[in-house]
C-alpha cells in the first residue's frame, strides 16, 4: 500500500454539498467559487435551470473572461461530459458545480426509464437500485480521482421519526443516496436565509449550518469549529483548506462575521413533504416517495446516520 505524503494531503480537493429550502441562496453560494482565482475555470452543470439568480453579477462576467462555462444537462451525453470534466486527468476545469444533485438523480431515473421504453411508468425496485448505484459511483469517482473541486446543491426534505415523532432535515435524495452520498463530501451544509426588520430597514442575512444542531444532517471535516457561518462563501472554505485560515469560536470580537444570533438556527421552515420513518431501509414505495418529480404515495423512508 503506497504511503501518502504531505504534498498529496495538501492537494485534496474541496467537496461541498449545500442544501436547504428554495430561495435560500444555494446557487449563489456555490457560484461564489467564481470569485476565487485558484478555483477557476469553473464548469457549471445546470440541471435545475435556475441560474438566473447569478446570471448578471457572477455568471456573465465570468463567462466573458473565460472563468466559467455552462453545461445545460439534458441527456446521457451531457452526463458523460460532466463525468469527464470531473475525473479526466486532462480536464481543463479546476472546479465543477452541479446544480442540483436532486435533479441529477431525477434525470438519471428518467433517462433509465426512457431507454427501457417505459417513460411515464412508475419506477420499480431494480430501477432504484441501479440509479442509486450510478449516482453513488459518480460521487465515488470524483472523490477517488481528486481532479477538481466539486460543489453541489440539493433540495431539502423533512423526515419524521415514527418512534418519537421528531422531524429531521436532510438532503432531498432517495434511500441509500441520502445516507451514503454525503459521505463523499468534506462539508454538508444547511443554508437558510433570515429576513428581519431592523429599524426602518429590512435586512436579509444568510447562515450556513455545518455542525449537527436542531436535527439537521450536517457535517464539516475542515478545521472550522463553528456550528454556523454567517454570510458564508466558498472563498472562506478555500482559505481554511489551503491557506491555513483559523476561525475563532463564536463570541470572539475580532471576527464579527461569525457572531450568529442563535434564534436564526431555530428557524425550521417546513417546505417539503413530511414522511414517516421506521428505519426499515426498504427500497420500494419508500424511495419513490422521496424522489422529487416522481408521482408516488409517501409511506416510509430511511433516516440517515448522524454526520461524523
C-alpha positions in Angstrom: 0.0 0.0 0.0 1.6 3.3 -1.0 2.1 5.9 1.7 0.5 9.3 1.3 2.9 12.2 1.7 2.3 15.8 2.8 2.0 17.1 -0.7 -0.8 14.6 -1.5 -2.6 15.6 1.7 -2.4 19.3 0.7 -3.8 18.5 -2.8 -7.1 17.1 -1.6 -9.8 19.0 -3.4 -12.8 20.7 -1.8 -16.1 18.7 -2.0 -19.0 20.7 -0.6 -22.8 19.9 -0.6 -25.1 22.8 0.2 -28.8 22.0 0.8 -31.8 24.0 2.1 -35.2 25.5 1.2 -35.9 27.2 -2.1 -34.6 30.8 -2.3 -32.0 30.3 0.5 -29.2 31.2 -1.9 -27.6 27.8 -2.6 -26.7 28.5 -6.2 -25.3 31.9 -5.3 -23.2 30.4 -2.6 -21.6 27.7 -4.7 -21.2 30.2 -7.6 -19.1 32.3 -5.3 -16.3 30.0 -6.3 -16.1 32.2 -9.5 -14.5 34.8 -7.2 -11.7 32.6 -6.2 -8.9 32.7 -8.9 -7.3 29.5 -7.8 -10.6 27.6 -8.4 -11.1 28.9 -12.0 -12.0 28.0 -14.7 -15.3 26.6 -13.4 -17.8 24.3 -15.2 -21.4 24.8 -14.0 -23.6 21.8 -14.8 -27.2 23.1 -14.8 -29.9 20.5 -14.0 -32.2 23.0 -12.3 -32.4 25.6 -15.0 -32.1 28.1 -12.1 -29.0 30.2 -13.0 -31.0 33.5 -13.3 -30.1 34.4 -9.7 -26.4 34.5 -10.6 -26.5 35.5 -14.3 -25.8 39.2 -14.3 -23.5 39.7 -11.3 -21.5 36.5 -11.3 -22.0 34.3 -14.4 -21.9 36.6 -17.4 -18.7 38.4 -16.3 -17.1 35.1 -15.6 -18.1 33.7 -19.0 -16.8 36.8 -20.8 -13.3 36.5 -19.3 -13.1 32.7 -19.5 -13.5 31.9 -15.9 -16.7 29.8 -16.4 -18.6 27.7 -18.9 -22.1 26.3 -18.5 -23.3 22.8 -19.4 -27.1 22.5 -19.6 -28.0 18.9 -18.7 -30.4 17.1 -20.9 -29.3 13.5 -21.7 -26.6 10.9 -21.2 -24.2 12.8 -23.5 -24.3 15.7 -21.1 -23.9 13.4 -18.1 -20.8 11.9 -19.8 -19.4 15.4 -20.4 -19.8 16.2 -16.7 -18.2 13.0 -15.6 -15.2 13.6 -17.9 -14.8 17.1 -16.7 -14.7 15.8 -13.1 -12.3 12.8 -13.4 -10.2 13.1 -16.6 -6.6 13.7 -16.0 -6.5 16.5 -18.6 -9.7 18.2 -17.6 -9.5 21.9 -18.3 -11.5 22.8 -15.3 -10.4 23.3 -11.7 -13.9 23.3 -10.3 -17.2 21.6 -11.3 -20.5 22.8 -9.9 -23.6 20.6 -10.0 -26.9 22.5 -9.6 -28.6 20.4 -8.3 -27.8 16.8 -7.1 -31.5 16.3 -6.5 -32.4 17.0 -10.2 -29.4 15.0 -11.4 -30.8 11.9 -9.7 -34.2 12.5 -11.3 -32.5 12.9 -14.7 -30.7 9.6 -14.2 -34.0 7.9 -13.3 -36.0 9.4 -16.2 -33.3 8.5 -18.7 -33.2 4.9 -17.5 -36.9 4.6 -17.9 -36.8 6.2 -21.4 -34.1 3.8 -22.5 -36.2 0.9 -21.4 -39.2 2.4 -23.3 -41.1 2.9 -20.0 -41.3 6.7 -19.9 -44.1 7.8 -17.7 -44.3 4.5 -15.8 -43.6 4.2 -12.1 -40.0 3.1 -11.3 -39.5 -0.4 -10.0 -37.2 -1.6 -7.3 -34.5 -2.6 -9.8 -34.7 0.9 -11.3 -34.0 2.5 -7.9 -31.1 0.1 -7.2 -29.3 0.8 -10.5 -30.0 4.5 -10.4 -28.7 4.7 -6.8 -25.5 2.9 -7.9 -24.9 5.2 -10.8 -25.2 8.3 -8.7 -23.0 6.8 -5.9 -20.4 5.6 -8.4 -20.3 9.1 -9.9 -19.6 10.7 -6.4 -17.1 8.0 -5.6 -15.2 8.6 -8.9 -14.9 12.3 -8.1 -13.5 11.5 -4.7 -11.0 9.0 -5.9 -9.9 10.9 -9.0 -9.4 14.1 -6.9 -9.0 16.2 -10.1 -11.4 19.1 -9.4 -13.1 20.9 -6.6 -16.7 19.6 -6.6 -19.6 21.8 -5.3 -23.2 20.6 -5.4 -26.6 21.9 -4.3 -29.5 19.9 -3.2 -33.1 20.4 -2.1 -34.2 19.6 1.4 -36.8 17.2 2.8 -38.3 16.5 6.2 -38.4 13.0 7.7 -40.4 12.2 10.7 -39.2 9.5 13.1 -42.1 7.2 13.7 -40.8 6.2 17.2 -40.7 9.7 18.8 -42.2 12.0 16.2 -39.1 14.1 15.8 -38.6 15.9 12.5 -35.2 15.6 10.7 -34.0 17.7 7.8 -31.7 16.0 5.2 -30.7 16.4 1.6 -33.6 15.5 -0.8 -32.2 12.3 -2.2 -33.8 8.8 -2.0 -32.7 5.8 0.1 -29.0 5.0 0.2 -28.1 8.0 -1.9 -29.3 10.2 1.0 -27.4 8.2 3.6 -24.2 7.3 1.7 -23.9 10.2 -0.7 -23.0 12.9 1.8 -20.0 10.7 2.9 -18.2 11.7 -0.3 -18.2 15.4 0.7 -16.0 17.2 3.2 -18.8 19.6 4.1 -22.5 19.1 4.1 -24.1 22.4 5.0 -27.7 23.5 5.5 -28.3 27.1 4.2 -31.1 29.3 5.1 -31.9 33.0 4.6 -33.1 35.1 7.5 -35.0 38.3 6.8 -35.6 40.7 9.7 -36.7 44.2 10.3 -34.1 46.4 11.9 -35.5 49.9 12.5 -37.0 51.1 9.2 -34.9 48.7 7.1 -35.5 45.1 6.0 -32.2 43.2 6.4 -31.5 39.8 4.9 -28.7 37.5 6.0 -27.6 34.0 5.2 -26.5 31.4 7.6 -24.8 28.1 6.8 -25.1 25.4 9.5 -22.2 23.0 9.3 -22.3 21.1 12.5 -25.1 18.9 13.9 -27.8 21.1 15.6 -31.6 21.1 15.5 -31.9 17.6 13.9 -30.4 18.8 10.6 -28.0 16.5 8.8 -24.7 18.5 8.6 -21.0 17.8 8.9 -17.7 19.7 8.4 -14.4 17.8 8.2 -12.4 21.0 7.9 -10.8 22.9 10.8 -13.9 25.2 11.1 -15.1 24.8 14.7 -18.3 26.8 14.4 -21.9 25.5 14.4 -22.8 28.0 11.7 -21.2 30.6 9.4 -22.8 34.0 8.8 -22.7 35.2 5.2 -20.6 32.1 4.1 -18.6 32.0 0.9 -16.6 29.3 -1.0 -13.5 31.6 -0.6 -13.7 31.2 3.1 -13.6 27.4 2.8 -10.8 27.7 0.3 -8.7 29.7 2.7 -9.4 27.3 5.5 -8.3 24.3 3.4 -5.3 25.7 1.7 -4.2 29.0 3.3 -4.3 27.9 7.0 -7.1 30.3 7.9 -8.1 29.8 11.5 -11.5 30.8 12.6 -12.1 31.7 16.3 -15.1 30.3 18.1 -18.3 32.4 18.2 -18.0 35.3 20.6 -14.5 36.4 19.5 -14.9 40.1 19.0 -12.2 40.1 16.3 -14.5 38.1 14.0 -17.8 39.8 13.8 -18.9 37.8 10.8 -19.2 34.7 13.0 -21.4 36.2 15.6 -24.7 34.3 14.9 -28.0 35.1 16.6 -28.9 31.6 18.0 -32.6 32.2 17.2 -31.7 32.1 13.5 -30.8 28.4 13.8 -34.1 27.7 15.4 -35.9 28.7 12.2 -37.4 25.4 10.9 -39.1 26.2 7.6 -41.2 23.2 6.5 -41.2 23.4 2.7 -41.0 19.8 1.8 -43.2 16.8 2.1 -43.2 15.1 5.6 -42.9 11.4 5.5 -42.7 8.9 8.4 -39.7 6.7 9.1 -39.5 3.2 10.6 -35.8 2.7 9.8 -36.5 -0.3 7.6 -34.3 0.6 4.7 -36.7 -0.8 2.3 -36.4 0.1 -1.4 -39.8 0.4 -3.0 -42.5 3.0 -2.1 -40.2 4.5 0.5 -37.7 5.7 -2.1 -40.4 6.5 -4.6 -41.9 8.9 -2.1 -38.6 10.6 -1.6 -37.7 11.0 -5.3 -38.7 14.5 -6.5 -40.5 14.7 -9.7 -42.0 11.2 -9.4 -45.7 10.8 -8.6 -45.9 8.3 -5.8 -47.5 7.8 -2.4 -45.4 8.7 0.6 -45.0 5.9 3.1 -41.7 5.5 4.9 -38.1 6.3 4.3 -34.7 5.8 5.9 -33.2 8.2 8.4 -29.6 9.0 7.8 -26.9 8.1 10.3 -25.7 11.1 12.2 -22.9 13.1 10.5 -19.4 12.4 11.5 
